[in-house]
């Protein structure tokens, strides 16, 4: 279930980066990148814990 949340966050982050690039909004792109990085960190930490 936690991997599903991480996958949804990555998809949302990628969409934010794409929309921010089309709209020329650097703030939205930053939020998207932070979402992607946070989701990857969350997934790696979850995998390392083994739960």
PDB file of N, CA, C and O in Angstrom:
ATOM      1  N   UNK A   1       0.819  -1.194   0.000  1.00  0.00           N
ATOM      2  CA  UNK A   1       0.000   0.000   0.000  1.00  0.00           C
ATOM      3  C   UNK A   1       0.862   1.257   0.000  1.00  0.00           C
ATOM      4  O   UNK A   1       0.496   2.268  -0.600  1.00  0.00           O
ATOM      5  N   UNK A   2       1.992   1.192   0.666  1.00  0.00           N
ATOM      6  CA  UNK A   2       2.867   2.361   0.722  1.00  0.00           C
ATOM      7  C   UNK A   2       3.505   2.636  -0.631  1.00  0.00           C
ATOM      8  O   UNK A   2       3.772   3.788  -0.972  1.00  0.00           O
ATOM      9  N   UNK A   3       3.751   1.576  -1.406  1.00  0.00           N
ATOM     10  CA  UNK A   3       4.324   1.789  -2.728  1.00  0.00           C
ATOM     11  C   UNK A   3       3.311   2.434  -3.662  1.00  0.00           C
ATOM     12  O   UNK A   3       3.684   3.170  -4.576  1.00  0.00           O
ATOM     13  N   UNK A   4       2.047   2.164  -3.436  1.00  0.00           N
ATOM     14  CA  UNK A   4       1.005   2.803  -4.240  1.00  0.00           C
ATOM     15  C   UNK A   4       1.002   4.304  -3.963  1.00  0.00           C
ATOM     16  O   UNK A   4       0.878   5.108  -4.887  1.00  0.00           O
ATOM     17  N   UNK A   5       1.137   4.676  -2.706  1.00  0.00           N
ATOM     18  CA  UNK A   5       1.188   6.095  -2.351  1.00  0.00           C
ATOM     19  C   UNK A   5       2.409   6.767  -2.978  1.00  0.00           C
ATOM     20  O   UNK A   5       2.316   7.889  -3.476  1.00  0.00           O
ATOM     21  N   UNK A   6       3.536   6.091  -2.955  1.00  0.00           N
ATOM     22  CA  UNK A   6       4.745   6.652  -3.561  1.00  0.00           C
ATOM     23  C   UNK A   6       4.574   6.791  -5.068  1.00  0.00           C
ATOM     24  O   UNK A   6       5.020   7.779  -5.651  1.00  0.00           O
ATOM     25  N   UNK A   7       3.938   5.821  -5.698  1.00  0.00           N
ATOM     26  CA  UNK A   7       3.719   5.879  -7.144  1.00  0.00           C
ATOM     27  C   UNK A   7       2.776   7.027  -7.506  1.00  0.00           C
ATOM     28  O   UNK A   7       2.992   7.726  -8.496  1.00  0.00           O
ATOM     29  N   UNK A   8       1.745   7.214  -6.711  1.00  0.00           N
ATOM     30  CA  UNK A   8       0.809   8.310  -6.962  1.00  0.00           C
ATOM     31  C   UNK A   8       1.513   9.654  -6.789  1.00  0.00           C
ATOM     32  O   UNK A   8       1.279  10.574  -7.573  1.00  0.00           O
ATOM     33  N   UNK A   9       2.361   9.782  -5.786  1.00  0.00           N
ATOM     34  CA  UNK A   9       3.089  11.027  -5.580  1.00  0.00           C
ATOM     35  C   UNK A   9       4.061  11.311  -6.715  1.00  0.00           C
ATOM     36  O   UNK A   9       4.217  12.459  -7.132  1.00  0.00           O
ATOM     37  N   UNK A  10       4.714  10.268  -7.215  1.00  0.00           N
ATOM     38  CA  UNK A  10       5.618  10.459  -8.352  1.00  0.00           C
ATOM     39  C   UNK A  10       4.836  10.916  -9.571  1.00  0.00           C
ATOM     40  O   UNK A  10       5.267  11.827 -10.279  1.00  0.00           O
ATOM     41  N   UNK A  11       3.694  10.294  -9.822  1.00  0.00           N
ATOM     42  CA  UNK A  11       2.882  10.683 -10.974  1.00  0.00           C
ATOM     43  C   UNK A  11       2.394  12.127 -10.828  1.00  0.00           C
ATOM     44  O   UNK A  11       2.388  12.883 -11.799  1.00  0.00           O
ATOM     45  N   UNK A  12       1.991  12.504  -9.628  1.00  0.00           N
ATOM     46  CA  UNK A  12       1.540  13.874  -9.385  1.00  0.00           C
ATOM     47  C   UNK A  12       2.693  14.863  -9.553  1.00  0.00           C
ATOM     48  O   UNK A  12       2.506  15.952 -10.095  1.00  0.00           O
ATOM     49  N   UNK A  13       3.870  14.487  -9.095  1.00  0.00           N
ATOM     50  CA  UNK A  13       5.038  15.349  -9.243  1.00  0.00           C
ATOM     51  C   UNK A  13       5.435  15.539 -10.698  1.00  0.00           C
ATOM     52  O   UNK A  13       5.774  16.646 -11.116  1.00  0.00           O
ATOM     53  N   UNK A  14       5.393  14.458 -11.468  1.00  0.00           N
ATOM     54  CA  UNK A  14       5.716  14.557 -12.890  1.00  0.00           C
ATOM     55  C   UNK A  14       4.699  15.439 -13.609  1.00  0.00           C
ATOM     56  O   UNK A  14       5.063  16.242 -14.468  1.00  0.00           O
ATOM     57  N   UNK A  15       3.429  15.289 -13.254  1.00  0.00           N
ATOM     58  CA  UNK A  15       2.399  16.129 -13.858  1.00  0.00           C
ATOM     59  C   UNK A  15       2.615  17.598 -13.496  1.00  0.00           C
ATOM     60  O   UNK A  15       2.423  18.478 -14.336  1.00  0.00           O
ATOM     61  N   UNK A  16       3.011  17.867 -12.258  1.00  0.00           N
ATOM     62  CA  UNK A  16       3.254  19.246 -11.836  1.00  0.00           C
ATOM     63  C   UNK A  16       4.438  19.846 -12.586  1.00  0.00           C
ATOM     64  O   UNK A  16       4.401  21.014 -12.973  1.00  0.00           O
ATOM     65  N   UNK A  17       5.480  19.061 -12.792  1.00  0.00           N
ATOM     66  CA  UNK A  17       6.638  19.551 -13.543  1.00  0.00           C
ATOM     67  C   UNK A  17       6.247  19.826 -14.988  1.00  0.00           C
ATOM     68  O   UNK A  17       6.635  20.848 -15.554  1.00  0.00           O
ATOM     69  N   UNK A  18       5.484  18.924 -15.584  1.00  0.00           N
ATOM     70  CA  UNK A  18       5.069  19.105 -16.976  1.00  0.00           C
ATOM     71  C   UNK A  18       4.155  20.323 -17.119  1.00  0.00           C
ATOM     72  O   UNK A  18       4.329  21.126 -18.036  1.00  0.00           O
ATOM     73  N   UNK A  19       3.198  20.460 -16.229  1.00  0.00           N
ATOM     74  CA  UNK A  19       2.280  21.598 -16.301  1.00  0.00           C
ATOM     75  C   UNK A  19       3.011  22.902 -15.985  1.00  0.00           C
ATOM     76  O   UNK A  19       2.730  23.935 -16.593  1.00  0.00           O
ATOM     77  N   UNK A  20       3.935  22.857 -15.049  1.00  0.00           N
ATOM     78  CA  UNK A  20       4.708  24.052 -14.723  1.00  0.00           C
ATOM     79  C   UNK A  20       5.608  24.477 -15.866  1.00  0.00           C
ATOM     80  O   UNK A  20       5.845  25.669 -16.061  1.00  0.00           O
ATOM     81  N   UNK A  21       6.112  23.517 -16.622  1.00  0.00           N
ATOM     82  CA  UNK A  21       6.924  23.850 -17.783  1.00  0.00           C
ATOM     83  C   UNK A  21       6.097  24.460 -18.893  1.00  0.00           C
ATOM     84  O   UNK A  21       6.553  25.382 -19.569  1.00  0.00           O
ATOM     85  N   UNK A  22       4.895  23.965 -19.090  1.00  0.00           N
ATOM     86  CA  UNK A  22       4.021  24.497 -20.135  1.00  0.00           C
ATOM     87  C   UNK A  22       3.504  25.886 -19.755  1.00  0.00           C
ATOM     88  O   UNK A  22       3.280  26.731 -20.621  1.00  0.00           O
ATOM     89  N   UNK A  23       3.319  26.110 -18.463  1.00  0.00           N
ATOM     90  CA  UNK A  23       2.770  27.379 -17.986  1.00  0.00           C
ATOM     91  C   UNK A  23       3.875  28.370 -17.608  1.00  0.00           C
ATOM     92  O   UNK A  23       3.589  29.502 -17.217  1.00  0.00           O
ATOM     93  N   UNK A  24       5.138  27.941 -17.725  1.00  0.00           N
ATOM     94  CA  UNK A  24       6.301  28.760 -17.380  1.00  0.00           C
ATOM     95  C   UNK A  24       6.250  29.198 -15.916  1.00  0.00           C
ATOM     96  O   UNK A  24       6.404  30.376 -15.592  1.00  0.00           O
ATOM     97  N   UNK A  25       6.029  28.215 -15.046  1.00  0.00           N
ATOM     98  CA  UNK A  25       5.912  28.481 -13.616  1.00  0.00           C
ATOM     99  C   UNK A  25       7.019  27.724 -12.864  1.00  0.00           C
ATOM    100  O   UNK A  25       6.883  26.528 -12.610  1.00  0.00           O
ATOM    101  N   UNK A  26       8.110  28.413 -12.508  1.00  0.00           N
ATOM    102  CA  UNK A  26       9.198  27.712 -11.825  1.00  0.00           C
ATOM    103  C   UNK A  26       8.814  27.208 -10.438  1.00  0.00           C
ATOM    104  O   UNK A  26       9.369  26.212  -9.972  1.00  0.00           O
ATOM    105  N   UNK A  27       7.885  27.871  -9.776  1.00  0.00           N
ATOM    106  CA  UNK A  27       7.464  27.428  -8.445  1.00  0.00           C
ATOM    107  C   UNK A  27       6.750  26.094  -8.500  1.00  0.00           C
ATOM    108  O   UNK A  27       6.973  25.231  -7.651  1.00  0.00           O
ATOM    109  N   UNK A  28       5.887  25.919  -9.500  1.00  0.00           N
ATOM    110  CA  UNK A  28       5.175  24.654  -9.646  1.00  0.00           C
ATOM    111  C   UNK A  28       6.133  23.538 -10.035  1.00  0.00           C
ATOM    112  O   UNK A  28       5.961  22.396  -9.607  1.00  0.00           O
ATOM    113  N   UNK A  29       7.132  23.852 -10.833  1.00  0.00           N
ATOM    114  CA  UNK A  29       8.133  22.846 -11.187  1.00  0.00           C
ATOM    115  C   UNK A  29       8.925  22.419  -9.956  1.00  0.00           C
ATOM    116  O   UNK A  29       9.236  21.239  -9.797  1.00  0.00           O
ATOM    117  N   UNK A  30       9.248  23.360  -9.098  1.00  0.00           N
ATOM    118  CA  UNK A  30       9.976  23.037  -7.867  1.00  0.00           C
ATOM    119  C   UNK A  30       9.134  22.139  -6.964  1.00  0.00           C
ATOM    120  O   UNK A  30       9.646  21.173  -6.398  1.00  0.00           O
ATOM    121  N   UNK A  31       7.864  22.448  -6.828  1.00  0.00           N
ATOM    122  CA  UNK A  31       6.973  21.618  -6.017  1.00  0.00           C
ATOM    123  C   UNK A  31       6.908  20.209  -6.597  1.00  0.00           C
ATOM    124  O   UNK A  31       6.917  19.232  -5.847  1.00  0.00           O
ATOM    125  N   UNK A  32       6.842  20.093  -7.915  1.00  0.00           N
ATOM    126  CA  UNK A  32       6.810  18.790  -8.558  1.00  0.00           C
ATOM    127  C   UNK A  32       8.079  17.996  -8.309  1.00  0.00           C
ATOM    128  O   UNK A  32       8.021  16.800  -8.020  1.00  0.00           O
ATOM    129  N   UNK A  33       9.210  18.646  -8.417  1.00  0.00           N
ATOM    130  CA  UNK A  33      10.488  17.965  -8.168  1.00  0.00           C
ATOM    131  C   UNK A  33      10.579  17.529  -6.713  1.00  0.00           C
ATOM    132  O   UNK A  33      11.048  16.428  -6.423  1.00  0.00           O
ATOM    133  N   UNK A  34      10.139  18.375  -5.803  1.00  0.00           N
ATOM    134  CA  UNK A  34      10.163  18.005  -4.388  1.00  0.00           C
ATOM    135  C   UNK A  34       9.240  16.821  -4.101  1.00  0.00           C
ATOM    136  O   UNK A  34       9.570  15.964  -3.281  1.00  0.00           O
ATOM    137  N   UNK A  35       8.098  16.768  -4.765  1.00  0.00           N
ATOM    138  CA  UNK A  35       7.199  15.624  -4.603  1.00  0.00           C
ATOM    139  C   UNK A  35       7.851  14.339  -5.090  1.00  0.00           C
ATOM    140  O   UNK A  35       7.765  13.306  -4.426  1.00  0.00           O
ATOM    141  N   UNK A  36       8.496  14.396  -6.234  1.00  0.00           N
ATOM    142  CA  UNK A  36       9.142  13.207  -6.788  1.00  0.00           C
ATOM    143  C   UNK A  36      10.275  12.753  -5.881  1.00  0.00           C
ATOM    144  O   UNK A  36      10.376  11.567  -5.566  1.00  0.00           O
ATOM    145  N   UNK A  37      11.118  13.670  -5.461  1.00  0.00           N
ATOM    146  CA  UNK A  37      12.252  13.308  -4.601  1.00  0.00           C
ATOM    147  C   UNK A  37      11.758  12.758  -3.267  1.00  0.00           C
ATOM    148  O   UNK A  37      12.286  11.763  -2.773  1.00  0.00           O
ATOM    149  N   UNK A  38      10.763  13.389  -2.692  1.00  0.00           N
ATOM    150  CA  UNK A  38      10.211  12.898  -1.426  1.00  0.00           C
ATOM    151  C   UNK A  38       9.605  11.516  -1.551  1.00  0.00           C
ATOM    152  O   UNK A  38       9.759  10.686  -0.656  1.00  0.00           O
ATOM    153  N   UNK A  39       8.920  11.263  -2.647  1.00  0.00           N
ATOM    154  CA  UNK A  39       8.316   9.943  -2.848  1.00  0.00           C
ATOM    155  C   UNK A  39       9.376   8.869  -3.031  1.00  0.00           C
ATOM    156  O   UNK A  39       9.226   7.753  -2.532  1.00  0.00           O
ATOM    157  N   UNK A  40      10.439   9.197  -3.741  1.00  0.00           N
ATOM    158  CA  UNK A  40      11.520   8.222  -3.932  1.00  0.00           C
ATOM    159  C   UNK A  40      12.210   7.929  -2.607  1.00  0.00           C
ATOM    160  O   UNK A  40      12.508   6.775  -2.302  1.00  0.00           O
ATOM    161  N   UNK A  41      12.462   8.956  -1.830  1.00  0.00           N
ATOM    162  CA  UNK A  41      13.084   8.750  -0.515  1.00  0.00           C
ATOM    163  C   UNK A  41      12.175   7.903   0.370  1.00  0.00           C
ATOM    164  O   UNK A  41      12.646   6.999   1.060  1.00  0.00           O
ATOM    165  N   UNK A  42      10.889   8.189   0.353  1.00  0.00           N
ATOM    166  CA  UNK A  42       9.926   7.414   1.134  1.00  0.00           C
ATOM    167  C   UNK A  42       9.921   5.948   0.709  1.00  0.00           C
ATOM    168  O   UNK A  42       9.904   5.060   1.561  1.00  0.00           O
ATOM    169  N   UNK A  43       9.937   5.686  -0.591  1.00  0.00           N
ATOM    170  CA  UNK A  43       9.924   4.305  -1.085  1.00  0.00           C
ATOM    171  C   UNK A  43      11.216   3.571  -0.727  1.00  0.00           C
ATOM    172  O   UNK A  43      11.180   2.394  -0.370  1.00  0.00           O
ATOM    173  N   UNK A  44      12.335   4.244  -0.819  1.00  0.00           N
ATOM    174  CA  UNK A  44      13.624   3.608  -0.477  1.00  0.00           C
ATOM    175  C   UNK A  44      13.681   3.299   1.005  1.00  0.00           C
ATOM    176  O   UNK A  44      14.115   2.215   1.394  1.00  0.00           O
ATOM    177  N   UNK A  45      13.254   4.228   1.834  1.00  0.00           N
ATOM    178  CA  UNK A  45      13.273   3.982   3.279  1.00  0.00           C
ATOM    179  C   UNK A  45      12.330   2.850   3.654  1.00  0.00           C
ATOM    180  O   UNK A  45      12.644   2.040   4.526  1.00  0.00           O
ATOM    181  N   UNK A  46      11.174   2.790   2.997  1.00  0.00           N
ATOM    182  CA  UNK A  46      10.222   1.705   3.263  1.00  0.00           C
ATOM    183  C   UNK A  46      10.810   0.363   2.839  1.00  0.00           C
ATOM    184  O   UNK A  46      10.648  -0.636   3.540  1.00  0.00           O
ATOM    185  N   UNK A  47      11.485   0.337   1.706  1.00  0.00           N
ATOM    186  CA  UNK A  47      12.083  -0.912   1.222  1.00  0.00           C
ATOM    187  C   UNK A  47      13.220  -1.364   2.132  1.00  0.00           C
ATOM    188  O   UNK A  47      13.381  -2.560   2.372  1.00  0.00           O
ATOM    189  N   UNK A  48      13.987  -0.443   2.628  1.00  0.00           N
ATOM    190  CA  UNK A  48      15.112  -0.811   3.507  1.00  0.00           C
ATOM    191  C   UNK A  48      14.619  -1.367   4.851  1.00  0.00           C
ATOM    192  O   UNK A  48      15.245  -2.254   5.431  1.00  0.00           O
ATOM    193  N   UNK A  49      13.509  -0.843   5.329  1.00  0.00           N
ATOM    194  CA  UNK A  49      12.959  -1.337   6.602  1.00  0.00           C
ATOM    195  C   UNK A  49      12.345  -2.705   6.461  1.00  0.00           C
ATOM    196  O   UNK A  49      12.204  -3.434   7.442  1.00  0.00           O
ATOM    197  N   UNK A  50      11.980  -3.058   5.246  1.00  0.00           N
ATOM    198  CA  UNK A  50      11.428  -4.374   5.014  1.00  0.00           C
ATOM    199  C   UNK A  50       9.952  -4.515   5.352  1.00  0.00           C
ATOM    200  O   UNK A  50       9.450  -5.628   5.507  1.00  0.00           O
ATOM    201  N   UNK A  51       9.258  -3.393   5.465  1.00  0.00           N
ATOM    202  CA  UNK A  51       7.827  -3.461   5.762  1.00  0.00           C
ATOM    203  C   UNK A  51       7.018  -2.989   4.598  1.00  0.00           C
ATOM    204  O   UNK A  51       5.789  -2.975   4.665  1.00  0.00           O
TER     205      UNK A  51
END
